[in-house]
Amino acid sequence: MKKLSKMFMALTFVGALLAGCGSNNAAPAPAQQPATTTPAPSTPAPEASKPAASSEPVTAVGSTALQPLVEQTAKDFMAKNEGVQIQVQGGGSGTGLSQVASGAATIGNSDIFAEEKKGIPANELVDHKVAVVGMAAAVSPKVKVDDLTKQQLIDIFTGKITNWKEVGGDDMKITLVNRPKSSGTRATFSKFALDGKEEAEGITEDSSGTVRKIIAETPGAIGYLALSYFNDTVKALKLDGVEANAENITTNKYPVWAYEHMYTKGEATGNAKAFLDFILTEEVQKKTITELGFLPITDMKVERDAEGKVTQK
């Protein structure tokens, strides 16, 4: 009996050992966790007009013809974007192009294509056409002439005609008010109104506002201005019977007009891009631009390249 009892105990002990070994070799399966999916973070669509978070001001330098538009849109843009600074300066198209090319300005405002200006690396600049502006010969309302042929205009600005009586006006000396050679307004007027003829010596002023003041206050004076600068102190002359107005400019019937360019060195980024995008919005194009005497780009029925070649849209 004792012998059987000892044998039973031995078998029980071996069974326990085998059970222990089995549990060590087969670890229990981990508890199943419910499947979950973590949504990928959404990427908001880029907003073209949203400025970058930067305190560095944007400087826009150059054309005084374009200056009123840039100043007004800068004011409106800063009102919508607290903390953004847009600094606007004149100096002429040549100055704007050279400043942006050298990196001294963020934006170079110009009435002419960069390709038209000697010494400007046009291939490094990106053109942003923001508006169109007409330009016309400007005289005091006291000058009793309303219309000149292109040849008469050329003869006046080259010094061949020196008295208004020679073109049907009063016996009054003609005083020329010119722009410096860096002026985009001068380049445009010379190219399309004077057929590229060299202007005679006269009073030379860069600022469009100053030119307007001199013409208004000087008997017999004649100069040229962007249409955005005309008011009741100066009068725009017709050219070959054609008035300088929006209807005639959009079809090139009146040929003395220019694109208003805002150049950047390379692609615009940050606050500069946001500002340029803002100028191209319908709010600015259809309201601010027309109120200030410019024409929206979208209104043009023709296109013109840097060589002056015109094609229908």
C-alpha positions in Angstrom: 0.0 0.0 0.0 2.8 2.4 0.9 4.5 1.6 -2.4 1.4 2.5 -4.4 1.0 5.8 -2.4 4.6 6.8 -3.2 4.1 6.1 -6.9 0.9 8.2 -7.0 2.7 11.1 -5.4 5.6 10.9 -7.9 3.2 10.9 -10.9 1.4 14.0 -9.5 4.8 15.9 -9.1 5.8 15.1 -12.7 2.4 16.3 -14.0 2.9 19.6 -12.2 6.3 20.0 -13.7 5.0 19.4 -17.2 2.2 21.9 -16.8 4.7 24.6 -15.6 7.0 24.0 -18.5 4.0 24.3 -21.0 2.9 27.7 -19.5 6.5 29.1 -19.8 6.8 28.2 -23.5 3.4 29.5 -24.7 2.9 33.1 -23.4 -0.7 34.1 -23.2 -2.0 36.1 -26.2 -2.3 39.8 -25.5 -5.8 41.1 -25.0 -7.3 42.4 -28.2 -7.6 46.2 -28.4 -10.4 47.8 -30.4 -9.1 49.1 -33.8 -8.8 52.9 -33.9 -7.9 55.3 -36.8 -6.2 58.6 -36.1 -7.3 61.2 -38.6 -4.5 62.9 -40.6 -4.2 66.6 -39.7 -6.1 68.7 -42.3 -4.1 71.2 -44.4 -5.9 74.5 -44.9 -6.1 75.8 -48.4 -3.6 78.6 -48.9 -5.0 82.1 -48.8 -3.3 84.2 -51.5 -4.0 87.5 -49.8 -3.0 86.4 -46.3 0.3 88.1 -45.3 3.2 86.3 -43.8 3.9 86.8 -40.1 6.7 89.3 -40.6 7.5 92.7 -39.2 9.8 93.6 -42.1 8.3 96.3 -44.2 7.6 96.0 -47.9 9.2 98.9 -49.8 7.6 99.9 -53.2 9.7 102.4 -55.1 9.6 104.0 -58.5 7.0 105.4 -60.9 5.3 108.6 -59.7 2.5 108.0 -62.3 1.7 104.7 -60.4 2.4 106.2 -57.0 -1.2 107.4 -56.1 -2.6 103.9 -56.8 0.2 102.1 -54.8 -0.2 104.5 -51.9 -4.0 104.1 -51.7 -3.9 100.3 -52.0 -1.1 100.2 -49.4 -3.3 102.2 -47.0 -6.2 99.9 -47.6 -4.1 96.7 -47.3 -2.5 97.8 -44.0 -6.0 98.6 -42.6 -7.0 95.0 -43.2 -3.7 93.5 -42.0 -2.6 95.0 -38.7 1.2 95.0 -38.2 2.1 94.9 -41.9 4.0 97.9 -43.2 4.1 99.0 -46.9 6.4 102.0 -47.6 5.8 103.8 -50.9 8.3 106.1 -52.6 8.5 107.8 -56.0 11.7 108.5 -57.8 10.7 107.4 -61.3 10.5 104.1 -63.2 14.3 103.9 -63.7 14.9 104.3 -60.0 12.3 101.6 -59.2 13.8 99.1 -61.6 17.4 99.7 -60.4 16.3 99.6 -56.7 14.5 96.3 -57.0 17.2 94.8 -59.2 19.8 95.6 -56.5 17.7 94.3 -53.7 17.3 97.8 -52.1 13.5 97.7 -52.6 11.0 94.9 -52.4 9.0 96.1 -55.3 10.0 98.3 -58.3 7.1 100.4 -59.7 7.5 101.1 -63.4 5.6 102.5 -66.4 7.9 100.6 -68.8 9.0 97.1 -69.3 12.3 96.2 -67.5 13.6 95.1 -71.0 13.3 98.7 -72.1 15.8 100.1 -69.5 19.5 99.7 -70.1 21.5 98.1 -67.4 18.5 96.3 -65.8 18.8 92.5 -65.5 15.2 91.9 -66.7 15.7 88.1 -66.6 16.1 88.3 -62.8 12.8 90.3 -62.3 9.2 89.1 -62.3 6.6 91.4 -63.9 3.3 92.0 -62.1 1.1 94.1 -64.4 -1.5 95.7 -62.1 -3.2 98.4 -64.2 -3.1 100.4 -67.4 -2.6 104.2 -67.5 -3.1 106.7 -70.3 -0.9 109.7 -70.8 -1.6 113.0 -72.5 -0.1 116.4 -73.3 -1.2 118.7 -70.5 -1.7 122.5 -70.7 -3.2 125.2 -68.6 -6.9 125.7 -69.3 -5.9 129.2 -70.4 -4.3 127.8 -73.5 -6.9 128.1 -76.3 -5.9 124.9 -78.0 -7.7 121.6 -77.5 -6.3 119.3 -80.2 -2.9 118.8 -81.8 -1.8 116.5 -84.6 1.1 114.2 -83.8 3.4 116.2 -86.1 2.4 119.5 -84.3 3.1 117.8 -80.9 6.5 116.5 -82.2 7.4 120.0 -83.5 6.4 121.6 -80.1 8.5 119.2 -78.0 11.5 119.3 -80.3 11.5 123.1 -80.3 10.4 123.8 -83.9 7.2 125.4 -82.8 7.7 127.9 -80.0 4.4 130.0 -80.0 0.8 128.8 -79.5 -0.3 131.1 -82.4 1.5 128.6 -84.8 -1.1 126.0 -83.9 -4.2 128.1 -83.8 -3.8 129.5 -80.2 -3.1 133.0 -78.8 0.2 134.8 -79.3 1.9 133.2 -76.3 5.3 131.6 -75.9 5.4 127.9 -75.3 7.2 126.7 -72.2 8.2 123.0 -72.2 8.0 121.0 -69.0 9.9 117.8 -69.4 10.7 114.8 -67.3 14.1 113.3 -66.5 15.4 110.5 -68.6 14.7 108.1 -65.8 11.0 108.8 -66.0 8.8 106.0 -67.4 6.1 108.6 -68.2 8.7 110.4 -70.4 9.7 107.1 -72.1 6.1 106.2 -72.9 5.2 109.7 -74.1 8.3 109.9 -76.2 7.8 106.5 -77.8 4.1 106.7 -78.6 3.3 110.4 -78.9 6.6 111.8 -80.3 7.8 108.7 -82.3 10.9 108.6 -80.2 12.1 112.1 -81.1 14.5 113.8 -78.6 12.9 116.5 -76.6 14.2 120.1 -76.6 15.5 121.7 -73.4 12.9 122.9 -70.9 11.9 122.9 -67.3 12.7 119.4 -66.0 10.8 117.9 -63.0 10.5 114.3 -61.9 7.4 114.5 -59.7 4.1 114.3 -61.5 2.5 116.5 -58.9 5.2 119.2 -59.4 4.8 119.0 -63.2 1.1 119.5 -62.9 1.6 122.6 -60.6 4.1 124.2 -62.9 1.9 123.7 -66.0 -1.1 125.1 -64.1 0.8 128.2 -62.9 3.0 128.9 -66.0 1.3 130.8 -68.9 1.8 128.9 -72.2 3.3 125.8 -70.5 2.9 122.3 -71.9 4.0 119.0 -70.5 2.6 115.5 -70.1 1.0 113.6 -67.3 -0.7 110.3 -66.6 -4.4 110.6 -66.7 -4.6 109.9 -63.0 -3.0 113.3 -62.4 -5.4 115.5 -64.4 -7.8 117.7 -62.5 -9.4 121.1 -63.2 -6.1 122.9 -63.0 -4.7 121.3 -66.2 -6.3 120.3 -69.5 -5.6 117.1 -71.6 -5.1 117.7 -75.3 -6.6 115.4 -77.9 -4.1 113.7 -80.3 -5.2 113.7 -83.9 -8.7 114.4 -82.8 -8.8 111.4 -80.4 -9.5 111.9 -76.8 -7.5 110.2 -74.1 -10.2 108.2 -72.4 -10.9 104.7 -71.3 -12.8 103.7 -74.4 -10.1 104.8 -76.8 -7.3 103.4 -74.7 -8.7 99.9 -74.3 -8.8 99.5 -78.2 -5.5 101.4 -78.8 -7.3 104.0 -80.8 -5.6 106.4 -78.4 -2.0 104.9 -78.4 -0.3 106.8 -75.6 -0.7 104.4 -72.7 1.4 102.1 -70.6 1.1 99.1 -68.4 1.7 99.8 -64.7 4.3 97.2 -63.6 5.3 96.2 -60.1 8.5 94.1 -60.4 9.9 91.8 -57.8 13.3 90.2 -57.8 12.3 86.6 -58.3 8.9 85.4 -57.3 7.1 87.5 -54.8 6.8 86.0 -51.3 5.3 86.8 -47.9 3.8 90.2 -47.4 4.9 91.4 -50.9 3.0 88.6 -52.5 0.0 89.2 -50.4 0.0 92.9 -51.3 0.3 92.2 -55.0 -2.5 89.6 -54.8 -4.6 92.3 -53.1 -4.1 94.8 -55.9 -5.4 92.2 -58.4 -8.6 91.5 -56.5 -11.9 92.7 -57.9 -12.3 95.1 -55.0 -9.2 97.0 -56.2 -9.4 96.5 -59.9 -13.1 97.5 -60.3 -13.2 100.2 -57.7 -10.0 101.8 -56.5 -8.2 101.6 -59.9 -11.1 103.3 -61.8 -11.7 105.9 -59.1 -8.0 107.0 -59.4 -8.1 107.3 -63.2 -6.4 104.0 -64.1 -7.8 101.1 -66.2 -8.2 97.5 -65.0 -6.0 95.1 -66.9 -9.0 93.0 -67.7 -10.7 95.9 -69.6 -8.0 95.9 -72.3 -9.0 94.6 -75.7 -5.4 94.6 -76.9 -2.0 93.5 -75.6 1.3 95.3 -76.2 4.8 93.8 -75.7 8.1 95.5 -74.7 8.8 96.3 -78.4 5.5 98.1 -78.7 3.8 95.5 -80.9 0.1 95.5 -80.4 -2.1 92.4 -80.8 -5.8 91.9 -80.3 -6.8 89.8 -77.3 
